[in-house]
Amino acid sequence: MELNMMLNGLELWKASGGFANEPHVHDDWYQVTLPVRGQCHLVQEQHAYPLEAGLGIIAHPRMEHFFEIDSDSAVIVIKFRNPPVGGLEDSGRQGAQTEFRTTQSFDPAEISRLFRGWNAILLDDAPEPLQIQEAELAVETYLGRMLTGEPSRSNLTLETSGTGMAGSVGAGLVYGQLQNLYQQTSSHGGGAFIDPHLRRVLEYIHSDYTSPMDIESMAAVAHQSRYHFMRSFKALTGSTPYQYVLNLRVEEATRRLRHTTDSVTTISFGLGFSNVSQFYRAFQRVTGVTPMEYRNQM
């Protein structure tokens, strides 16, 4: 088994191609084992569970468990400390251990797709804190609705932190979408029907999008929990906060490429990207061309 991702209070693993571990316990971790292909032979508290894709199992803290899979099977393991109750409220609760049903039904195709998206984000050269926070919330949201049996809500589940409103439609259209949205929600642009706290979040982002940002600060400005903020922001803008910030940065990059002689490196760091390769990938995802290709087209 290889450790794919470690987050704040979360660990995500994937094992495939034959794997077996020794009996062990986690003092303060819950563990959800989710077979996504083939069979998983799991023993927990001396009880055997023959699991197939779509039927998972949860080990509570201090429960002894181990499992084995054969060469054509695969499992995803999620470990978490604080139960994300429903994924609807912040999960940093302290207190008595939460009890969950031992076996859990899930969609193998869905968690496999989501895992690939989370993995792509967190194995980036230098993922930004805002990206990592969104991935953490996405995992917690998925766990919350799976463990409580809620129906799938794609708008609550962050699959990637990619292009959002952009795609390959070109930076000019992205800019038009953002500007129209911003004007509509401004105090002078017919924003009376928009939550004034969310309007202030947009003002905050537009005023300082080249600086590091975090979900906690945005949620505080919105007077909402992190989960509620992510849902309401995406409902308003059609994107996650990171996607929104990324699109603003790329639009400003197109302006600087058109109207200045600044190098790509200077533009990249001036807009808050952690390295030039990250800037290149983001720019190409949004506009469909590299920064130099864009400049040469001018």
C-alpha positions in Angstrom: 0.0 0.0 0.0 1.3 3.4 -0.9 0.3 6.6 1.0 -1.1 8.9 -1.6 -2.2 11.9 0.5 -1.9 13.3 4.0 -4.1 16.2 5.0 -5.0 18.0 8.2 -6.8 15.2 10.1 -7.2 13.1 7.0 -5.2 10.4 5.2 -6.0 8.8 1.8 -4.5 5.6 0.6 -5.0 3.3 -2.3 -3.9 -0.4 -2.6 -4.1 -2.6 -5.7 -2.4 -5.5 -7.3 -2.3 -7.7 -4.2 -1.8 -6.5 -0.7 -2.1 -7.7 2.9 -1.3 -6.0 6.2 -0.9 -7.1 9.8 -3.6 -6.8 12.5 -3.4 -3.3 14.0 -5.4 -0.6 15.7 -5.6 3.2 15.4 -5.9 4.9 18.8 -7.6 8.1 17.5 -8.4 7.4 13.8 -11.5 6.1 12.1 -10.8 4.1 9.0 -13.1 3.5 6.0 -12.0 0.7 3.7 -13.7 0.9 0.3 -13.2 -1.9 -2.2 -13.4 -0.4 -5.7 -12.5 -3.5 -7.7 -12.6 -7.2 -7.0 -12.8 -8.5 -3.4 -11.4 -7.5 -0.1 -11.1 -10.0 2.7 -11.2 -8.0 5.9 -11.1 -9.1 9.5 -12.3 -6.7 12.2 -12.6 -7.5 15.9 -12.2 -11.2 14.9 -15.2 -11.1 12.6 -14.6 -11.8 8.9 -16.1 -9.5 6.2 -15.9 -10.6 2.6 -16.3 -7.3 0.9 -17.0 -6.6 -2.8 -16.9 -3.3 -4.8 -19.6 -1.1 -3.4 -19.6 -2.4 0.1 -17.2 -0.7 2.5 -16.5 -1.1 6.2 -15.6 1.4 9.0 -13.2 0.7 11.8 -13.7 2.9 14.9 -10.7 4.0 17.0 -9.1 1.1 18.9 -10.7 -1.6 16.8 -8.3 -4.2 15.6 -8.5 -4.9 11.9 -6.5 -6.1 8.8 -7.3 -6.9 5.2 -6.1 -8.7 2.2 -6.7 -8.2 -1.5 -5.7 -10.3 -4.5 -3.9 -9.3 -7.7 -6.9 -8.0 -9.6 -8.5 -6.1 -6.7 -8.2 -2.5 -5.4 -9.3 -0.6 -2.3 -9.3 3.0 -1.3 -8.8 3.7 2.4 -9.7 7.0 4.1 -8.7 7.7 7.7 -10.1 10.6 9.6 -9.9 11.8 13.2 -13.0 14.1 13.5 -16.3 12.7 12.2 -17.7 15.0 9.4 -21.3 14.7 10.5 -23.2 14.9 7.3 -20.5 17.0 5.8 -22.8 19.9 6.5 -21.2 21.5 9.5 -17.6 22.0 10.5 -16.1 18.7 11.6 -13.7 19.9 14.3 -15.8 18.6 17.1 -14.3 17.2 20.3 -16.0 14.8 22.7 -17.4 11.3 22.8 -16.6 9.0 19.9 -19.2 9.0 17.2 -20.7 5.6 16.3 -21.3 4.7 12.6 -22.9 1.6 11.0 -20.1 -1.0 10.4 -20.8 -1.6 6.7 -21.3 1.3 4.3 -22.7 1.3 0.8 -21.0 3.5 -1.8 -20.5 4.0 -5.5 -17.1 2.6 -6.6 -17.0 4.6 -9.8 -17.7 7.9 -8.0 -15.1 7.5 -5.3 -12.5 6.3 -7.9 -13.2 9.4 -10.0 -13.0 11.7 -6.9 -9.9 10.1 -5.7 -8.1 10.7 -9.0 -9.1 14.4 -8.8 -8.0 14.8 -5.2 -4.7 13.0 -6.0 -4.1 15.2 -9.0 -4.5 18.3 -6.9 -2.3 17.2 -4.0 0.5 15.7 -6.1 0.9 19.0 -7.9 4.4 20.5 -7.8 3.3 23.0 -5.2 -0.4 23.0 -4.5 -1.6 26.3 -3.0 -3.1 26.3 0.5 -6.5 27.2 -0.9 -6.4 24.2 -3.2 -5.5 21.9 -0.3 -8.2 23.3 1.9 -10.8 22.8 -0.8 -9.6 19.2 -1.3 -9.9 18.6 2.5 -13.5 19.9 2.5 -14.3 17.8 -0.5 -13.1 14.6 1.2 -15.0 15.5 4.4 -18.1 16.3 2.5 -18.0 13.0 0.7 -17.4 11.1 3.9 -20.3 13.0 5.6 -22.9 12.1 3.0 -21.6 8.5 2.7 -21.6 7.9 6.4 -25.1 9.4 6.9 -26.6 7.9 3.8 -27.4 11.2 2.0 -27.9 11.1 -1.7 -25.1 12.3 -4.0 -24.9 16.0 -4.4 -22.4 16.8 -7.2 -22.4 20.5 -6.4 -21.1 19.7 -2.9 -18.3 17.6 -4.1 -15.1 19.1 -5.3 -13.8 16.8 -8.1 -10.8 19.0 -9.2 -9.5 22.4 -8.6 -9.1 23.1 -12.3 -10.6 25.6 -14.6 -14.1 26.1 -13.3 -15.8 28.6 -15.6 -13.0 28.5 -18.0 -12.1 25.4 -19.9 -10.7 26.2 -23.4 -13.1 29.0 -24.2 -10.5 31.7 -24.0 -9.5 34.2 -21.3 -11.6 37.0 -22.8 -14.9 35.2 -22.2 -13.8 34.2 -18.7 -13.1 37.8 -17.9 -16.5 38.8 -19.3 -18.2 36.2 -17.0 -16.3 37.4 -13.9 -16.9 41.1 -14.6 -20.6 40.6 -15.3 -21.0 38.6 -12.1 -19.0 41.1 -10.1 -21.0 44.1 -11.5 -24.3 42.3 -10.9 -23.4 41.7 -7.3 -21.9 45.2 -6.6 -23.9 47.7 -4.6 -24.4 49.8 -7.8 -25.0 46.9 -10.2 -28.3 45.4 -9.1 -26.9 43.2 -6.4 -29.8 43.9 -4.0 -30.9 40.2 -4.3 -27.4 38.9 -3.5 -26.4 38.0 0.0 -24.4 41.2 1.1 -21.9 39.0 2.9 -21.1 37.0 -0.3 -20.9 40.3 -2.1 -18.2 41.4 0.4 -16.4 38.1 -0.3 -16.2 38.9 -4.0 -15.0 42.4 -3.2 -12.3 40.9 -1.0 -11.2 38.5 -3.7 -11.2 41.1 -6.5 -9.2 43.5 -4.3 -6.4 41.0 -3.4 -6.5 37.9 -5.6 -2.7 37.9 -6.1 -2.1 37.3 -2.4 -2.6 33.9 -0.6 -6.2 33.3 0.5 -7.9 30.7 2.6 -11.3 29.3 3.1 -11.5 30.3 6.8 -11.1 34.0 6.1 -13.6 33.9 3.2 -16.2 32.0 5.3 -15.7 34.5 8.1 -16.4 37.4 5.8 -19.5 35.5 4.5 -20.6 34.8 8.1 -21.0 31.2 7.2 -19.4 27.8 8.1 -16.8 26.5 5.7 -19.2 23.9 4.2 -22.1 26.4 3.8 -19.8 29.0 2.3 -18.4 26.5 -0.3 -22.0 25.6 -1.3 -23.3 29.1 -1.5 -20.2 30.5 -3.3 -20.4 27.7 -5.9 -24.1 28.3 -6.3 -23.5 32.0 -6.9 -20.4 31.9 -9.2 -20.5 28.4 -10.7 -16.9 27.7 -9.4 -15.0 27.1 -6.2 -13.1 30.0 -4.6 -9.8 28.6 -5.9 -11.1 28.3 -9.5 -12.5 31.9 -9.2 -9.2 33.2 -8.0 -7.3 31.3 -10.7 -9.4 32.7 -13.5 -8.9 36.3 -12.2 -5.1 35.7 -12.1 -5.1 34.3 -15.7 -7.1 37.2 -17.0 -4.7 39.7 -15.4 -1.8 37.6 -17.0 -3.3 38.0 -20.4 -3.5 41.8 -19.9 0.2 41.9 -18.8 1.2 39.7 -21.7 -0.5 42.0 -24.2 0.5 45.4 -22.7 3.9 44.9 -21.0 7.2 43.4 -21.9 7.5 41.7 -18.5 8.9 38.1 -18.7 6.6 35.2 -18.1 8.6 34.5 -14.8 8.0 38.1 -13.6 4.2 37.9 -14.4 3.9 34.5 -12.8 5.4 35.5 -9.4 3.7 38.9 -9.6 0.3 37.2 -9.7 0.9 34.9 -6.8 1.8 31.6 -8.5 4.3 29.6 -6.6 6.4 28.6 -9.6 6.4 29.2 -13.4 5.4 25.6 -14.3 2.2 26.0 -12.2 1.5 29.3 -14.0 2.0 27.6 -17.4 -0.4 24.8 -16.6 -3.1 27.1 -15.2 -2.8 29.5 -18.1 -3.0 26.7 -20.7 -6.0 25.1 -19.0 -7.9 28.4 -19.0 -7.0 29.8 -22.4 -6.0 26.7 -24.4 -2.5 28.1 -25.2 0.7 28.7 -23.3 1.6 32.2 -22.2 4.3 32.5 -24.9 1.9 31.3 -27.6 -0.7 33.8 -26.3 1.9 36.7 -26.5 3.1 35.7 -30.0 -0.5 35.8 -31.2 -0.7 39.5 -30.3 
